[in-house]
Amino acid sequence: MQNKENRKQNRVWLALFIMAAILLSLWAWFRISININPPVIADRSADTAEVSVISKDFTRCGQSWLRKDTSGLWLMYLKGSPYERGLANGKLAKALIYEQEKAFISQIRKMIPSDFYLRFLKYFIYWFNRDLDKYIPLEYKQEIYGISYSASDDFAYIGTNYQRMLNYHSAHDIGHALEQLSLVGCTSFGAWGNSSADGNLILGRNFDFYMGDEFARNKIICFEQPDTGHAFMMVTWGSMIGAVSGMNEEGLTVTINAARSKIPLSARTPISLLAREILQYASTIYEAYAIAEKRHTFVSESLLIGSAKDRHAVVIEKSPFITAILEPKGNTILCANHFQSAEFARDPVNKENIRDNASMYRYQRLQEDIIRQSPLNVEKAAWILRDRAGLNGRDIGMGNEKAMNQLIAHHSIIFRPAERLVWVSTGPWQLGAYKCFDLKKIFHNFAGSDQSVEIEVKEVEIPPDIFLKSAGYRAFIEFRAMKRILHDCIKNDRVLSNECSFISAFTHTNPEFYESWFLAAEYYNARKKPAEARSCYYRALRCEVPRWQEKQKIIRRIAECNTELKIN
């Protein structure tokens, strides 16, 4: 009997041992699968390059330099091999890389406060991106690897320095694949011929990728002169080598606009790295299309391509399965966050996006602005990019996703490709002055200079928006501060002191914005005051609600309030 019990016990222990062995094997396989090894670097001579201080806010490393201008923009010049440029980038911008990573992770923690879900997200992203390096050109992996030497070990709990820097390049793609996060809602346009004041091509864009104010604080205007391909400029941030807005020395411009995607199964080439490749290696629209067609991406995106050689612009619309080109019908081209070409006309995801989200409304407002401001010059382009109104000039509230200017822009940019001139906005958002840079001068006159020479073209700088001095701007700043308080009360079940006066003051700071009334209603709902909540929900419905899902949520909340009032 004892032997029988022992055999039974042994079988249980054997089963447990086998299960443990299987689990450990699966975990080991998982860790091996998600591990991405850095590229091999044959020439390590750049490792010894040191940073030298030329003057306040001006440093050099080898052939590269970094300086801060009076407006707060960081100007970076990089030259050399991919690894050499990456090393110099990391050493020069080490503090900026740290601040950028800290801001990014802090914003993720605000969006996902649960430690459990953050750990799950970490491993999900590493599994999702397990083959990411197979879809990235070797030179870009070498450049990222060079940067990773300067990444902080403070964030090692997320992953190795190299793997983190690599994965961050897919953040834009993942952000708009999970569209409920509402991280992106960009707009861009181009005009030429009789739609442009002098007949030459002019382009403008707002980059509304929002990861918090801290993330947008330290913008870098990078002027890069690689050892292969074309020299180019792009607006970027610490550790980012991908392009979201840029122009090369041949007068070819690239800007990217997110489109709605199905949830992808695994990573491919990040859109920003595709845009970077186009900037570096294309000089015409045809060459840009050829590069876009050969790369596999995992989300849908529109790339507005302007070309000094072709003297017009097109939109390349790219999904994981189709690459289409939208040729202009006249002398203008417009781009929001939906596809326009015949190839995507019947696509159910695109049709649903047009029906349910803010893109088409913003596109129609852009049409109004282009017609009203035509023929375009740089000042008129800036006016369009700063436009806060809805269709027919309607007040739809400050910060509305349906507006051109949503008051969240990471940056705003204007190009004059024929002259190789680019204007980049300064903060806050696109309301500050637009600084002008001449690529011809930068790549030929100032690139190797050790002096703090002025590389901006001050005589054509666009002044700050007069809105900055208005009561409306002060009200919006107050709205944002009060919104944070209200969010905190709703999240943590806190009661406002003098809640009636606070809610009244809050809704009056931005009375035509649906979110003012929706948040007030959510607060009253949390406080079990259905009558007050219902009144605010109804007021929110009278505003221009950006998304169908948000509108349906308000309608459901009203029904819940009605049910509760009947019961009581």
N, C-alpha and C positions, 0 to 999 in steps of 0.2 A: 504493500500500500504506500509505504514511504517512497519507494523507488518510482512508483507511478506519479506521485505528487512532485517529486524532483524532476522527472522528465517533463511534466507539464510546465513547471516553473522554468526549466531550461528553454523550452520552446517559446515561452513568453519573452524571456530575456533575449533569445535569438531574434525573435520578430522585432523587438524594440531596437536591437543592435542594427539589424538590416535597415529599418526605417531611418535610424539616425545616420547610418552610412549613406543612404540614398539622399537624405536632406543635405548632409554635408557635401556630397558630390554635386548636387544641384546648385548649392550655394557657391562652391568652388568654380563650377562651370559658368555660373552667372557672373562672378567677379572677373573671370578670365575673358568672358564675352564682352563685357563693358569696358575693359581696359584698352586704352588707345595709347600706343607707343609714339613718342615724338620722332620726327624725321631725323635721318642721319645727316650730319653736317660735316662735309669734307674739309672745308677751310675754316679753322677756328681762330684765325689771326685777329678778327674783330673783337674777340673776348677781352682783350687787354685795353680797349679804348676807354678812356675816362672822361667824365663830365668836367668841363671847365667853365667857370663863371666869368662872363664878359662884363656884365653890368647887372644892375638890379632887374630881375625878371627876364634875364637874357642869358641862356646857357648854350654850350656847344658840346657835341660828342662826335669826334671824327669829322666827317663831312656834313653832319646834320646839326640843326639848332632848334631851339624853342624859345619863344619870347611872348610876353603878355602885352597887349596894346592897351591904350588908355581907356577903351570901352569895356575891357574885361575879357575880350576874346583872346584865346591862346592861338598863336601862329606857329606852325611847325613846318620845318623843311627837312626832308629826308632824302638821302642819296646813297647809292651803293647796291650791293647784292641783297637779295631778300633777307637773309639772316642778319646781315650787317645793318640794314634799315630797321629790322625788328629790334635788335639789341639797342640801337641808338634811341629808338622810340621809347622802349621800356625804361632806359636809364634817364632820359630827359624828362619823361612824364610819369615817373614812379609815383610821386605824390598824387597826381591826377588819377592814375589808374586805381590807386587805393581808395580815393574818395568816390570814384565812379562805382567800384565794386561794392563799397559800403552802402551807397545810395540805392543801388539796384537790389541788394539783398534786403535792405530795410523796407523798400517798397513791397517786395514779395511777401515779407512778414506781415505787413499791414493788410495785404490782400488775402493772405492765408495764415491766420494767426495760430492755427493748430500745429504743434510740433509733430504730431503723428502724420498729418497730411503733408507737412513739409518734408519729412523723411521719405514718405511715399513718393512725393513729387521728385525728390532728388534721384531716387533709384529708377523711377519711371523715365525721367529725362535721359539718364545715362543708358538705359536699355534702348530707348527710342533712338538715341544718337550713336548707338554702338558701331555703326558703319559709316559715321559721318566723314571720317578722314578719307575714305575711299572716293568721295565725290568732291574733294577739294584739291585743286592743283598743288603740286609739290612746293612751288615757290611761296604760296600763301601759307602753307603749313610751316615752312621754314621761317617766314616772317613772324607768324604768331608764336612760334617756339622761341624766337629771339626776345619777343616781348615778355613771355612767361617767366623769364629769369628775374624780372623786376616785380612780379606779382607778389602780394603779401601772403605770408604763411598764416596770417590771422584767419584766413578762410579755407585752410587746408581740410577742415571737416567736410567741406563740400566736394572736394576732389583735388587731384594734383593741379599744380599751377597751369601746366600745359592743357590738360583736359578741360579745366574751367574756362580758360581763355578761348579754346576752340568752341566749346558749347555755347558761350555767350553770343557767338556769331549767328546762332539759330534762334536767338530770343525774339527777334522781330517776327520771324516766321511762326513760331509757336504761339506768340501773342495774338496774331490775327487768325490763326487756325482755331484758337479758343475764343471766338469772336464775342462771347458774352462778357469777356474782360474789358471790351471797348478800349483797347489800347491804341488803336490806329484808326484814322479817318482823314487821310490826306487828300489834297486837291492840287492840281497842276494845270497849266495851259501854255499854249504857244500861239504867236501871231506873226505874220510876215506879209509881204506884198502891200496891198492897199489897206490891210488891217493893222499895219505897223506905221508909225509916224514917219520913218525914213525908208520904209520898204524892206529893211533888214529884219532877220529873225530875232524875236524877243520871247523869252520864256520866264515863267514864274511858278513857284510852288510853296506850299506850306507843308512842313513835315510835322504831323500831329501824332507822333508816337509818344505817349505820355506814360512815364514811369516816375512821376513826382517832380517837384520843383528842384530838389537837390540833384537829381539825375541830369537835368538840363542846365545846371549852373555853369559847368566848366566845358564849354564848347571849344573844340579844336578845329581851326581851319588848316588843313594839312596840304602842303604843297610837296608832292612826291616826284622825284626824278629817278625812276628805276633804271637798272642797267639793261633792261629789255623793254620794248614797247614805248608808249608815249608818256611824257610827263603830264601830270594832271593835278587838279585840286579837288578836295572834297571836304564837306563838313562832317566832323566825326567827334569822337570822345575817347577818353583813355582806354587803351587796349583794343579798340575797334579798327580793323583794317579794311572792312567791307565799306562799300559806298552806298549811301542813300540819296545824296545830292552831290553832283560834281560835274566838272568840265575839264577836258584835256586840252593840250596845246594845239591840237588840230581843230578846235572849235566844236567838238562833239560833246553833247551834254547828256546826262542820265539822271532821271529822278524816278523813284519807285512809289507806287500806290497799291496798297493792299486791296485784294478782292476776296470775296467770300470763298472759302474752301471747305471741302469735306474734311473731317478729322483724318489726318494722314496716319499711316501705319508705321512708318519709319522715316528717318531723315534722309534727305538727299542734299544737293548743293544749296546752301543758304542764298536767298535772293540777293543779299547785300554783296556777297562774294561774286555772284554772277554780274551784278552791276559794276563792281570793281574791275572785273576782267574786261568788260566792254569799254570802260573808261581807259584802261591801260592799252588795249590792243585794237580798238576800232577807230576809224577816222570817218566812216560813212555809215549811213543807215543800213546798207546791205551787209557790211561787215558786222555791225551790231546784231543784226538779225541772225546771221550765221552762228555767232557765238551763243546767242540765246537759244537757238534751236538745238545745239549739240549738248547742252547741259540739262541734266534731270533735276527738277526742283520738286519740293514736296508740298508746296502751297501754291495758290493762285495769286498772280501779281500782274499789274500793269506797269510797263516801263516806258515812260515818255522820253523819246530820243530826239534831240535836236541836233542838226548838223549844219555847220557853216558851209561845208562843201556842197551839200544838197540843197541848202538855202530854205529848208522847211523842216517840219517835225512830223513824227508818226508816233503811234502807241503800239508797242509790242505787248500783246496779251498772252500770258503764259500760265498754263495750268500744269499739273503733273503729267498730263497726257497730250495736250495740244499747245502748239505755238502759233499764234495768228498775228497778223499785222493789220492795224487799222490805218488806212491811208486817209488823209484829209480830203473833204469834199470841196472846201474853199481855201481860204487863207488863214484859218484858225483851227486849232485842235484843243479839245477839252478833256480832262480826265478826273474822275472822282474815284469811287470805290466799287464800281461795277464794270463788267465787260460790255463793249459796244459792237464788236465785230460780228459778222454773219455766222462765223464758226461757233459762237457762243449764244446765238439768239434763242435757241431751244433748250439750252442747258438748264435743267430744273433748279440747280443751286443758284445760278446767276439770276434766273427769273424770280426766285424767292427773295434774293438779296435786294433786287430792284423794288419789289413790292413791300418788303417789311422794314427796310433800314433807311438811313438818312441820305444815302449816296445820291439818289436821283433828284431829290429836292435840292441838295447843294449844287448839283450839276446844272439844274435849271436856273438857280440863282446866278451861277457863274455865266451862263448864257446871257442873262439880263445885263450883267456887269460888263461883259465883253462888248455887247452891242452899244451900251451907253457910253463906254469909255473909248471906243474905237475912233481913230486909229491910235494904237497903244504906244506909249513911251514908257520909260522907266518909272516915272512918278505915278502914272496911271496904273501901271502894273502893281506898284506898292499899295495904291488905294484899294485895288481889288483884293489883294491878299490880306488887307486889314479890315475888310468889310464885315461888320457884325450883324447886318440885317438879314431878314428872310425875304421871300418872294415879294416883289412889288414894294420893297423897302419896309416891310412889316417888322415891327419890334417883336422878336421871338425870344427875347431874354439873352443876357450876356452869358456866354459859355455853352450855347446850344450847338449840338453836333451838326445841325442842319445849316449852320452859318459857315461862310468861308473862314472867318476868324473865330475859332472856338475858344480863344484865350487859354490855350494849353500848348501852343506850338513849341517843339524843341528848337526849331529854327525855320526861317523863311528865307527864300533865295530868289534872285533874279539874274538871268543870263543875257548877255549880248554876244553871241558866239563869234560873229564876224570880227568884232573888235577885241575878242578874248577878255571881255570885262565881266566881272561877277560882283553882285551886291549881296552881302550877307547881313541878316538882321542882328541887332543887339537887343538885350532884354529891356523890360520884361516882354517875353514872347516876341511877336513881330512889331511891337509898338515903339521900340527904341529906334535909333538911327540905323539905316542900312549902310554899312561900310563897303566901299568899292575897292576891288583889287584887279590889277592889270597883269594877266598871266605872262604876257610877252616880257614885261619888265622883270617880273619876279624870277622867271626861269633863265633870263639872260643877264640881268644886271645885279640882282641882289642875292642870288642863291648862295654864293660862297663868302659873303661879306661877314667880317668880324665886327662891323660897326652897327649901332642901333639905328640903321637907316630907316626912313619912313617908307613903307611899302604900300600904303593906302593911297588912293587917288581922292584926296580930300575935296577937290573942287566939284566933284559930282556926287558927293555923299547925299543920301536922302535923309532929311531931318526927321526927328521923332514925330509920331502921331500926336496931334493936338489933343486927342482923347486923354492922354496921360495927365493933362492939367484940368480935366473936367470933374464935375461932381459925380458923373456917372462912373468914372474910373474909381474914385474913392469909395463909392457905394459897392462896387464889385469887390474891392479888397476887403471891405467890411463883410460882405456876403460870404466870402471864402473863410474868413476867420470864424464867423458865427456858424457856418456849415459844419466846421470841425467840431465845435462844441455840441451841436445838435446830434451829429453822428455818434459822438462819445456817449451822450445821454441815452440814445436809442440802443446802442450796443451793450452798454453796461447797466441798463435799467436805472439810470439816475434821473432825479427830478430837478427841473430847472427852478431856480428861485425867480419869482415874478414871471412865471411862464407865459402869461397872456401878453405882457408887454414885450417879452423877448421874441415870441413868435410873430407878433405884429411888426416889430422892428426888422426881424429877419426877412419876412416876406416882402417888405417895402424896399429892401435893398436891391431886389431883382424881381419885381412883381410880374413880369411877363415870361419868366422862365419857369417851366413846369416843375422843375426840381425844387424850387423854393416851397411850393405848395405841397408837393409830394412828401418832402421831408417833414414839414410841419404836420401833415396828416399822419405819417408814420409815428411821430412822437406822441400825438394824441392817442393813436391806436394802442401804442405800448402802455399808455397811462389809463387804458380802459375808458376812454371818453369817445364813444362811437359817433355822437352827434357832431362834435367839433371835428373829428377826423373826416367824417363824410363830407362836411362843408368844404374842407381843404382839398379832398380828393376831387370833388366836383370842379373846384376852381382850377386844379391842375389840368383837368380835361379840356378846359377852355383855352389852354395854352397850346403851342405847337410842340407836341410830344415827338421826339425823334424816331423812336422805334415802335413797331407794332407790338412787340412783346411787352414793352413798358406800358403802352396804352392798355393792353389786356390785363396787366397786373393791377392797374388803377381801377379798372372796371370790376375786377374780382373783389378788390378791397371794398368798393362801394357796396357790393352785394353782401359781403360779410357784415358790414356796418348795419345795413338794413335788417338783416336777420337778427342781429344782436338787439337792435332797438325794438323790434317786434316782440322779442322774448321778454325784454324788460318792461 
